[in-house]
């Protein structure tokens, strides 16, 4: 019955093409239903591949019945998706020459979906992107949770006298941050050099210990000899108590501006050397003098100071051991022990004096105890 109904549809008895209008579609659908009734005892049972007549080409199914498979141009059963579109929406266009008039008809060239209706494809792609984004978000969240779990706690960082830089290299920045906080080197997330070196709202007068630093300029044929150009002193809290430029006592042949920060206008309007020398000597009298490579500063000032009252950060053994250097620079000590960068460009004698004082206060108790023991041992001998 199905064959009789379907055969006249093909032009000149040729292979049956897809339905071109609703009437033709309905007629073919009825023929298929008749065939199914004859071949199957139960009309509600889904059609299997073996029940289909593979000799004749049958038109595709309507989208209303998702359980009934459609038959493609090759005579094989194709599982069609059910949609809410009109009947012609899911019909397959088997011969490439036959173009459907309805917009709803999908134009698949083959069953692999290499060329398909753009609308359905876009939806799939869109869904695919959404799924991918969700997966990425889940992955990122999981990684973030793992990171939080791995962060060290304050109680975990217990080691003493360990360079925070070494802790950072071994465990990570969070651990180093805790170690610095424990050492009193870092109280905020990010600190400026001045915040580390100067105690805010502290006493700004003279204290029992003062730190000094001098800037020098070059004299002589190649500027190899040094004379004083600026001297700065800070108190125990890093507050500046003295800062003066000094008039040259000889002709300057090298201002060493890149390092010293000194320019002709600074020293030309400076104080007389003798005045500065006298004022500095008065400040230093009876006080602990802190600095870095102090022998150079005292030399250009033409001053002396009792050895037992000198605290030189370049010569302090525990510092040398910690940074593994016999003559550590002030820059290296600040970087390793204070976690601050000094002398990145032109030097500033105030900042250098503050840095030396901060290094001293970091070890003040131990340092003073070592000096006291040394003195007691000498007296005992």
Order of alpha helices (4+ residues) and beta strands (2+ residues): alpha-alpha-beta-beta-alpha-alpha-alpha-alpha-beta-beta-beta-beta-alpha-alpha-alpha-beta-alpha-beta-alpha-alpha-alpha-alpha
